[in-house]
């Protein structure tokens, strides 16, 4: 259930950034983006832990959630920043044409 709730929160953060991009200032957008990245990373860490339990890769010790969360968060945040930079360049290019 934690996985579903975390994915829902991440989805809501993503959609709110898309819908309210003109209204939100940069600080609020950054906070929502970090929150969305964190909840998505937590959901993926839970999924990896559950897969480890289901397929008997390991016992499913909860300490794996924290370790997986850290490296997943770094990857998700870097991907978000790259996509954000690409979208900014695309918007500037569209405005100049």
N, C-alpha and C positions, 0 to 999 in steps of 0.2 A: 504494500500500500504506500510506503514511503516513496517508492520509485514513481508511482503514478502521480502522487501529489507534487513531487519535485519536477517531473516533466510538465505538469500543468502550469506550475509557477514559471518555469523557464519559457514555455510557450506564451503565456500572458505577457511576460516582460518583452519578448521579441515582438509580439503584435503591437503592444503599446508603443514601442519605439518606432515602428513603421507608421502607425496611425497618427501619432502626435509629434512627429519629427519637427514640424514647424513651430509648435507651441512650446515645447520643452526647451529649457536652456541647456547649455553644455554640461553643467555640473549634474543636473538631475538626470540627463541622458546617460552620463557616465555611470552614475550610481545604479540606474536601472540595468545598464549593460553588465556591470560587474555582478549584480544580483542574479541576473539571468544566466551568466556564465557559471556562477558558483552553484546555482541549483541544478543546472544541466550536468555539471561535472559530478555533483553529489549523486545524481540519479544514475549516471554511468558507472560510478564506483559501486553503488548498490547492485547494479546489474551484473558487474563483473564478479562481485562477491557471491551473488546468487547462482551465477553460472558455475562458479567454483564449487559450490555446495551441490548443485544438481548433478554435475558430471564427475564428482568426487576427485577434483583436482587438489583440493585442500579442505580442511575442516570447516572453513567459513568463519574464521576468527575475525571479530569486528575490527581488529587493528588494521586489517587490510583495506577497510573503507577509507581510513585517513590517508594511508600511503597512496592508494590509487587516486583519491581525490586530488592530491597535490599535483601529480604529473598530468592528470586529465585537465585540471583547471588551467595549467600553464598552456597546454596545447589549444584548448578551446578559446582562451583569451587571445592568444596569438592569431588564431584563425579569424576571430572577430575583428581584431585590429586591422588585419590585412583586407578583409571584406569591406570594412568601414572606409579605409583609405581608397580602395577601388571605387566605391560608390561616390565618394566625394569628388574624385577626379572625373568620373562619368558625369556627375551633375554639373560641374564647372564647364566641361566640354559641351554639354547640351545648352547651357546658358549662353555661351559665346557664339553658338551657331544660330 
